[in-house]
Amino acid sequence: MRNLYIHVPFCAGKCDYCAFYSEPAPDAALIRCWLDRILFQLEENASRLKHAETVYFGGGTPSLLPDDVLKRLFAAVREVVPNAVEISIEANPFTITPEKAVVLTSFANRVTIGIQSFDPALLEAVGRRKHTGPEPEEAVRNLREAGLRNLGIDLMYALPGETPDLWRRDLEHALELNPEHISAYSVTPEPGTPFASRIAGQPENDMLSEAMWEQAGAILGAAGLPRYEISNCARSGFESRHNSNVWHGQTYLGLGPAACSFDGTDRWTQVSDLRAWVDGAPPEVDRIPRRARLGEILMMGLRTVHGWTRQDFEDAAGCGWDDFLSQLNELAGRDLLTLTADTIMPTEHGLAFWNDIAESLVFAP
C-alpha cells in the first residue's frame, strides 16, 4: 500500500451539511477503544505499509484528540511508516492552542485548517460553529511558531445568502494568512443531512456556483496558488501528494470506521459505526468488473489539471486507455478534454463539468 489514511471520527459537534461519519463529543473511554483498535490494525498491516509514502489523518476532527493520544498514535505510525514524505492532518481552528500546535508539528509536516468561511452569518447558515474572534488567525500563528511550513486552508462557497463579493472577501482573507494550499468546495446538500432538509424544494443556483468556482481560480491563481485539481489550489511544490496519488490510481489503506481502501483491483469500506468497527465488523467490498474499474481510475485522474500521461495511466492501470478512445474522442469533441497520443487533460470547461466526464467513462459500454 503506497498511502495510509486514518479516520478520526470524533467532532465537538456535527455541522448541518456534514455527511462524513463522526461521533460528537466523545468521552475518553470511546477514544481509547478507537486508539487501541487503530494501533492493532497498524501492527497487523505493518508489512503492507513499510513502503507507504504518505499518511493522512482525516475526520472528524483529528486535532480534537488529546495530546497523549496523538503522541501514542504518531509514535505507532512512525514505526510502521518510517519513510513517509508527506504527513497531513486536518484541524479545526478552535483546537489549535500553542501546545496542540507543537504536538501536531512534531510529526505532521502538513496541516489543513477547516475555516470554511470567515463570515459568522454564513457559518450560521450551514449550522457550523461561528468564529467569535481571531481564532483562525491565532491557529495559523500557533502553527507557524511551532515550525509548520506547509499550511492549508479549507473554504466553502455557494453558502445560503453568499454573494460573489462575500466570497471574494473570504478568499482575500485566506490569502492574508499566507497559506501554501487552499481548498474551495461548493456546499452540497447531502441526502439525510439537516442542511439538505432545510433547503429542500429551493432551486439550486448552478450558475452562481460556477461563477464562484471561476472566481476562486482567478483570484487564487493571480496570488500564486493556481488550481491543480477541481477544488484545490496550491503554490508550486505544495500540492497534496496524498490526494494526488489517490486521484491517480495508487493503492491506499484506510484505517478507522468508514475508512476506504484500494488495492488496485478492489475497494473496501469499513463499517460506519465506531462500536461495530471496534468489535471487528467486516468491511463492505466494492468488487466491480475490471473495465469499470479502469474507467473509474481514468476519470479520477481527470479531476486534475494535468490529467494523465499514457505512461502514468499504464503504470496505475496495467494497460492503456485505447478501449476508451471512442468516449475520450467524444468528450474532446465537446471541449471537455484535450487528447493527444500521449496525454489526456481536462479543459477548464471539463473541470467545471467533470461529472459529465465521469459519467461517460464509468458507464462506458
N, C-alpha and C positions, 0 to 999 in steps of 0.2 A: 504494500500500500504506500503510495507516494505522498499522501496527505492525511492528516489526522484532524478530525473535528470532534470537539467535546461540547455537548449541550448542557448548559447550566439552566435548569428550568425554574429558577426562583426569581420572583419580582416583588418589589414592595407593593405593587398594585397592578391591576390589569387595565391597560388603555382600551378605550372603546373600540378601536379599529383593529386591535391585535388578534390575529388568528394563529399565532405560534403557541405551542404548548408551554404553559407555565403554571407554577404554583405560587399564589400570592402569600406574602408574609409568612415564610417558612419558619418553623421552630428549629432549635439546634439539633434535636433528635432526627428530624427528617433530613437535614443537611448531612448529618453523619452517616445515615443509611445510604444516601446518594454517593457520598465520597467513598465509602467502603466498597460499593459496587464498582465505581469507576476505577479505583485502584486495582481491584481484582481483574477487571477487564483489560487494563493496561498490561498487567503481568501476563495474562492469558494470551495477549496478542503481540507480545514483545518481538517475536521473531518476524512478524509481518510488518512491523513498524520501524525496524532498525535502519532502513534507508529512506524514511519519510523526510521530506524537505520543508514542509510547512506544518504548523499547528495553528488551529483556530478555535478559540473559546467563544461560543455564541450563546444566545439565550432567548428569553430570560434576560437577566442582568448579572453577568459573571462577576462584576465588581461589587455586587452586594454580598458575596461570600465573605465570612470573617477572615481576618488576616491569617490566623493559624491554619485555617482550611486551605486558603490559597497557597500558603507556603508548602504544605504537605502535597498538594496537587502538583505544584510546579516541580517539586523535587522528584516526584514519581515520573512525570512526563520527561523531565531532563534525562533521567536514567534510561528510559525506553527509547526516546528520540534524541540521541545525543548530537545530531548534526543538522538540526533544523536551521534553515537560513532565515525564515520568517516566522515569527510567533505573534499572532494577533489576539487581541482580547477586546470585547465590547464592554462599554462602560456607560453608566448614567452620570451626568454631571453632579447630581446630588451626593454621590457616593465618593467622589474623588477628594478626600482630605489629603493634606500633605503626607500623612503616614501611609494612606492607601496608595498614593502615587508611588511612593518608594517601593512598596511591596510589588505592585504591578510591573514596574520597570526593572525590578530585579531579575525578571525572566522574560517578559514580553518586550519585543522591540517595535511593536506597532499597536497603538491603542486608538480605537474609534469611539468617539463620544456621541451618543444619541441625543442631539439637541432638538431636532425636528423643526422647531421654529423658535425665534426669539420673541414672538408676539404672544402675550398671555391670552388674548382673546381667541386667537387661532388655536392654541393648545386646548383651551377650554372647549372649543367647538368639536374636538375629536376625543374629548374625555381623557386628556393627558395632564399630568401634574404640571402646574404652571411654574415658571421661574419667577420667584418673588424678589429677586435681586440679581447680583452678578454671579450667580452660580456657574454658568458656562465659562465665563472669563476666569473665575477662580480655579475651576477644574483644569483649564488649559495651563494656567500659570503653575499650578502644583505639579503637573506632569512635566512641563518644560524644566522646572527647577530640579526635578528628580532625574533629569538627563534624557528624556524622551526626544528622539529625533525624527520620528515618523508618526505624525498625528493625523487622524481622520475625523471628519465631522459628518454626521448623517442629518440630512434635512428632508422635509416632506413638502410637497406643493399640491395645488388644487384643493386646499382645505376649504371647508364651508366658509364663505364670506371673504376669501382671499382674492386680491386683485393683483395684476401684474406689478403695480407699484409696491405693494406689500411684499411680494415675492422678491423683487429687486432689493428691498431693504434687508431681507433675511440673507440673501446671497452676499451682499456687501458687508453685512455684519460678520458673517462667517469668514470672509476674506480678511477682515481686520484682525482676526485671530491667527492668521498666517499658517493655516494647516497645509500639510503636504497632499491631502486627499480630501475630496468632498463627494459624498454620495447624495443624489437627489432623487427621491422616489415620489411618484404620484400616489396620493392616498387612494386606497382601493376598498370599496365596501365588500369585504369578505363575508360570504354567507355565514349566518349564525352569530355574527358579532353585534353588539349593541349599536355600533355606528351604522351598520347596514340596515338594521331595523329602523333606526331613527330617520334615515333619508329615503326609506322605501317609497317608491312612487314618484320621487323627484327626478326630473330629467337630468341626465348627465351632460355636462358641457365639455364634450371631447375637443372642441376647437380651442377652448380656453386652456385645457390641459396641455394640448400640443404646443400652443403658443408659449406656455411657461417652460416646457421642455426645451424648446428652441432658445428661449431667453436664458436659461441656465447654461446651455452650451456656449452661447455667445459671450456672456459675462465671465464665466469661469475660464473659457479659452483665452480671452483677452488678458486675463490676470495670470496666465501662465499655467493653468490647470486644464489642459484640453481633455475633451471626452475621449475615453478609450473603450468604454462599454456603454450600453444604453443609459444606465443610471449612474455611471461612475466617471469622475474626472480626477486627474492627478498631475502633479509635477513629474517631469521625466525621471524615471527610475523609482518612483514611489507607487506604481500601480500595484494592486493587491495580487501578490503571487499566488496565494492560496486560491482565490476565486478564479484567476486566470487559468490555473491548472485544471480546476473543475470544469470550467466552460469548455476547455479543450480536451475533454475526454479522459483525463488522468484518473487513476484509481484513488479512492479515499475511503477511510474507515471512520464511521460515526459512532461515538460512544455516548450513552445517555438516553433518556426517554425521548422518543420522537426523532432521534438522530438517524440520518440516512447514510448508507454505504454503497459503494460501487466498485466491483472487482474487474471491470472491463467487459463483463458479459451480463451479469445480473445486478439489480439494485435491490436493497432490502432496507426496511424502515422499522426501527424499534417501536414498540407499543407506546402510545401517547398517554401513559398512565404511570406515574412515578412508582407507586406501590407495586403494581403488576410487573414493572420493569425490574425493580429490586428483587422481586421473587423469581425472576428468570423467565418471564413470559417470552415466547419465541417471537422473532420479528416477522413482518409480512414481506414476502419475497415478490418482487416485481420481475417476473421472467417472461420476456416477450420475444417474438421471432427476431432473428439476427438482423434482417433488413430494417425492421422498425427501430431496433437499437442503433443501427448505423445512421438512420435518418435523424434520430434524436441527438446523437453526437454531432452530426453535421450542423444541425440548426442551432445547437447551443454555442458552438464556436462563432456562429454568425451574429451573436449578440455583441461581439467585439468589433471595434473599428477596423482592425487589420484582418479579421476573418481567419481564413485558412491558407496556408501553402499546401501544395499537393503532398510534400514530404511530411509535414506535420500531421495531416489527416491520415496518411498511411501509417505513421508511427502510432497514432492513437487508435485507429480502427482496424489495422491489419490488412487494409485494402484501399483502393482508390475510390473516387466518387463517380466513376463512369456510369454506374447503374442509376444515378440520379440526374444524368445530364438533361433529360427532357424537362424535368422540373426546374433545374437550375437555369436553363435557357429561357424558359417561360418567365421565371422571376426576373431574369436580366432584362427581358423584353418589357417588363412593367416598371423598369427603373428601380427595382428593389435590390439588385445585386450588380456588381461588376465582375465579369467572369473572363478569365484567360485560361490558357492551357495549364498554368501552374499556380494560380491564385483564385480565390473567391473572396470578395469583400462586399459587405453591405454598403449601399449608398446611404446618404443621410436620410433620404426618404425611406430606405429599407430599415434603418434603425428605428425610425419613428413608427413604422408599421411592421415591426418584427413578427408580430403574431401571424401575419399573412405568410411570412417565410416559414415559420414553424409549422403551420397547418399544412402547407404544401409538401414539406419534406417528411413529416411524421406520418401523414396519411397517404404517402405516395404508393401507388399500386405496385 
